[in-house]
Amino acid sequence: MTRSSTIPRVASLLFSLLMAGCSQGSDIENRTFDAEVRRVVVDVAVGDINVRGSQRVGAALLGEMYSDTAMSLGIDAKLVDDTLHVSANCPAGSGECWAGLRLDVPQHAEVSIAAGHGDVDVTDLLGDLHVSTGAGSVVLLGVGGTVRVEADGGDVMGANLLRGDTWATSESGDISLAFAEPPLVAGLGSVHGTVSLTVPRSQYDLFVDSVEGELDIGVHHCRAADQQLFARSVYGDVLVHH
């Protein structure tokens, strides 16, 4: 084994030992839901969320939660009819607290995520998606369907996005979306950040603007096109290219 390959394992071990020594409260949740899941609702005040679309009918959850106090922590997951509800919120008095959730869900499930402080990653999901974050980045990979992302203080990045109706906004972060298929509608908006949109060659009706920043447009404007691109920033630059 080379030295470089052992570094991540050593770092992971040190982190585990550190958490074991410093965290007085902890909870680990590992559950599988075999019944059909059509909708997923996730609510995490502080922590990271990773959601992956899969071929399964039900869902699988792996969650970890830590606190530097002896408070009792809990990751709550329950299936009501065909809706899976998952939450991990730090109780009052829990001190320094953090959660990490990984969910494997049906690829066509409808997913709603509310994150206070933490990053959100969504991969290979084709159902409708709504993400709202207070402080943290949002990463979308291979996502399609109707997508709504509202990020108050973080960046939004998307790659290999599929044909659908996609909107992303951020108060202070950058937004960068790259589509593998021509979107029906793509809307990007930021107050302080740079907005970058990459689309395959096709016909698009463009609505592009920046109040204080510069425009860099490499896509032909076809007013008669059904596919629409919206890109706007108040103080940042706006780039739209193939």
Wavefront OBJ file of the C-alpha trace (Angstrom):
o trace
v 0.000 0.000 0.000
v 1.376 3.413 -0.932
v 1.678 6.259 1.505
v -0.818 8.414 -0.439
v -3.500 5.725 -0.262
v -3.200 5.451 3.521
v -3.617 9.165 4.221
v -7.433 9.252 3.812
v -7.800 6.134 5.984
v -5.564 7.571 8.697
v -7.415 10.880 8.593
v -10.743 9.052 8.870
v -9.482 7.015 11.824
v -8.169 10.114 13.602
v -11.483 11.865 13.059
v -13.371 8.878 14.483
v -11.122 8.789 17.538
v -11.492 12.519 18.017
v -15.273 12.304 17.847
v -15.275 9.376 20.242
v -13.230 11.366 22.738
v -15.020 14.705 22.391
v -18.612 13.836 21.546
v -20.618 12.963 24.617
v -23.827 12.535 22.663
v -24.176 10.519 19.463
v -26.706 8.614 17.417
v -26.363 6.327 14.403
v -29.384 5.356 12.343
v -29.266 2.621 9.686
v -32.695 1.681 8.360
v -34.291 0.200 5.267
v -37.874 0.841 4.181
v -39.140 -1.934 1.910
v -42.599 -0.485 1.237
v -43.112 1.776 -1.772
v -41.844 5.340 -1.297
v -43.171 8.022 -3.641
v -42.319 11.143 -1.663
v -39.427 12.059 0.636
v -39.373 15.006 3.049
v -36.052 15.832 4.758
v -35.560 18.470 7.460
v -32.104 19.010 8.979
v -31.201 22.115 10.984
v -27.435 21.537 11.087
v -25.673 18.953 8.931
v -25.027 17.544 5.470
v -27.558 15.710 3.306
v -26.796 13.282 0.479
v -29.697 11.925 -1.590
v -29.233 9.405 -4.407
v -31.816 8.128 -6.848
v -31.830 4.352 -7.282
v -33.818 1.508 -8.817
v -35.205 0.436 -5.447
v -38.922 0.702 -4.619
v -38.372 1.696 -1.011
v -35.588 3.683 0.626
v -32.440 3.239 2.703
v -31.152 5.657 5.348
v -27.724 5.955 6.939
v -27.487 8.794 9.418
v -25.033 9.969 12.065
v -25.474 12.700 14.651
v -22.984 14.121 17.171
v -23.080 16.587 20.056
v -20.462 17.783 22.550
v -22.943 17.424 25.418
v -24.620 14.425 26.985
v -27.972 15.383 25.495
v -30.016 12.564 23.997
v -29.997 12.881 20.211
v -32.209 11.258 17.672
v -32.619 10.918 13.921
v -36.314 10.529 13.259
v -37.433 8.537 10.208
v -40.967 7.335 9.598
v -42.968 6.173 6.604
v -46.540 7.483 6.485
v -48.492 5.958 3.606
v -46.021 6.451 0.718
v -44.219 9.491 2.200
v -40.909 9.104 4.048
v -40.245 11.806 6.650
v -36.659 12.217 7.887
v -35.474 14.809 10.391
v -32.345 15.444 12.450
v -32.591 18.600 14.511
v -30.411 19.476 17.475
v -32.397 19.858 20.716
v -32.032 23.004 22.813
v -28.954 22.815 25.027
v -27.174 20.238 22.867
v -24.159 22.514 22.373
v -22.065 21.900 19.276
v -24.173 19.554 17.173
v -23.906 18.117 13.660
v -25.736 15.549 11.559
v -24.951 13.676 8.371
v -27.615 11.853 6.348
v -27.380 9.625 3.305
v -30.582 8.510 1.613
v -31.071 6.107 -1.285
v -34.549 6.710 -2.715
v -36.554 5.652 -5.792
v -35.270 7.502 -8.838
v -38.684 8.997 -9.669
v -39.627 9.953 -6.107
v -40.622 13.513 -5.268
v -38.052 14.949 -2.837
v -38.250 18.024 -0.610
v -35.181 19.074 1.420
v -34.934 21.832 4.031
v -31.392 22.388 5.328
v -30.398 25.070 7.812
v -26.590 24.918 7.926
v -24.929 22.255 5.785
v -24.330 21.035 2.258
v -26.849 19.208 0.082
v -25.863 16.730 -2.653
v -28.479 15.150 -4.944
v -27.552 12.561 -7.578
v -29.499 10.677 -10.285
v -32.948 11.878 -9.268
v -35.649 12.194 -11.957
v -38.626 13.131 -9.779
v -39.567 16.638 -8.692
v -37.027 18.229 -6.354
v -37.239 21.206 -4.004
v -34.188 22.259 -1.965
v -33.952 25.195 0.426
v -30.798 25.995 2.408
v -29.800 28.691 4.863
v -26.017 28.380 4.708
v -24.402 25.677 2.597
v -23.751 24.613 -0.964
v -26.052 22.589 -3.208
v -24.693 20.106 -5.773
v -26.915 18.443 -8.391
v -25.603 15.613 -10.577
v -27.673 13.858 -13.251
v -30.906 15.415 -12.000
v -34.031 15.944 -14.122
v -37.710 16.720 -13.639
v -39.012 19.895 -12.029
v -36.240 21.356 -9.868
v -36.385 24.294 -7.460
v -33.303 25.331 -5.464
v -33.268 28.255 -3.033
v -29.874 28.845 -1.408
v -29.631 31.865 0.871
v -25.893 31.923 1.447
v -24.262 29.146 -0.576
v -23.255 28.205 -4.096
v -25.356 26.045 -6.409
v -23.600 23.715 -8.850
v -25.167 21.295 -11.325
v -23.632 18.952 -13.909
v -25.068 16.466 -16.422
v -28.524 17.899 -15.800
v -31.369 16.393 -17.796
v -34.283 17.867 -19.702
v -36.750 19.477 -17.340
v -37.866 22.665 -15.638
v -35.006 23.915 -13.446
v -34.796 27.036 -11.299
v -31.983 28.005 -8.911
v -31.531 31.161 -6.829
v -28.957 32.337 -4.302
v -28.636 35.486 -2.259
v -24.834 35.654 -2.077
v -23.490 32.533 -3.790
v -22.512 31.650 -7.344
v -24.734 29.498 -9.547
v -23.288 27.209 -12.218
v -25.507 24.744 -14.085
v -24.460 22.535 -17.006
v -27.059 20.537 -18.936
v -26.481 17.280 -20.805
v -29.905 17.686 -22.472
v -31.626 20.889 -23.627
v -33.766 22.145 -20.732
v -37.397 23.063 -21.244
v -36.852 25.996 -18.897
v -33.734 26.957 -16.951
v -33.788 29.921 -14.589
v -30.772 31.134 -12.601
v -30.705 34.170 -10.345
v -28.236 35.569 -7.810
v -27.927 38.904 -6.045
v -24.170 39.000 -5.385
v -22.812 35.945 -7.204
v -21.773 34.961 -10.712
v -24.339 33.114 -12.812
v -23.104 30.561 -15.371
v -25.302 28.425 -17.628
v -24.080 25.805 -20.118
v -26.572 24.157 -22.494
v -26.396 21.833 -25.532
v -26.864 23.352 -28.967
v -30.535 23.942 -29.667
v -32.956 26.844 -30.045
v -33.591 28.989 -26.975
v -35.498 32.110 -26.077
v -33.130 34.134 -23.861
v -33.809 36.449 -20.933
v -30.394 37.561 -19.646
v -29.464 40.540 -17.487
v -26.959 41.918 -14.976
v -27.309 45.277 -13.251
v -23.674 45.801 -12.211
v -21.837 42.840 -13.772
v -20.791 41.883 -17.294
v -22.647 39.728 -19.817
v -20.951 36.933 -21.780
v -23.489 35.323 -24.110
v -22.534 32.606 -26.591
v -25.999 31.219 -27.333
v -28.086 32.426 -30.268
v -31.344 34.122 -29.275
v -34.383 32.621 -30.999
v -37.543 34.418 -29.904
v -39.789 31.746 -31.424
v -38.179 28.908 -29.440
v -40.220 26.990 -26.869
v -37.159 26.356 -24.695
v -36.413 29.292 -22.407
v -33.274 30.386 -20.552
v -33.366 32.948 -17.743
v -30.090 34.165 -16.201
v -29.768 37.222 -13.988
v -27.436 38.680 -11.365
v -27.605 42.049 -9.666
v -23.904 42.535 -8.881
v -22.235 39.516 -10.526
v -21.391 38.494 -14.078
v -23.695 36.378 -16.239
v -22.360 33.747 -18.666
v -24.468 31.647 -21.053
v -22.670 29.247 -23.417
v -22.847 25.910 -25.220
l 1 2 3 4 5 6 7 8 9 10 11 12 13 14 15 16 17 18 19 20 21 22 23 24 25 26 27 28 29 30 31 32 33 34 35 36 37 38 39 40 41 42 43 44 45 46 47 48 49 50 51 52 53 54 55 56 57 58 59 60 61 62 63 64 65 66 67 68 69 70 71 72 73 74 75 76 77 78 79 80 81 82 83 84 85 86 87 88 89 90 91 92 93 94 95 96 97 98 99 100 101 102 103 104 105 106 107 108 109 110 111 112 113 114 115 116 117 118 119 120 121 122 123 124 125 126 127 128 129 130 131 132 133 134 135 136 137 138 139 140 141 142 143 144 145 146 147 148 149 150 151 152 153 154 155 156 157 158 159 160 161 162 163 164 165 166 167 168 169 170 171 172 173 174 175 176 177 178 179 180 181 182 183 184 185 186 187 188 189 190 191 192 193 194 195 196 197 198 199 200 201 202 203 204 205 206 207 208 209 210 211 212 213 214 215 216 217 218 219 220 221 222 223 224 225 226 227 228 229 230 231 232 233 234 235 236 237 238 239 240 241 242
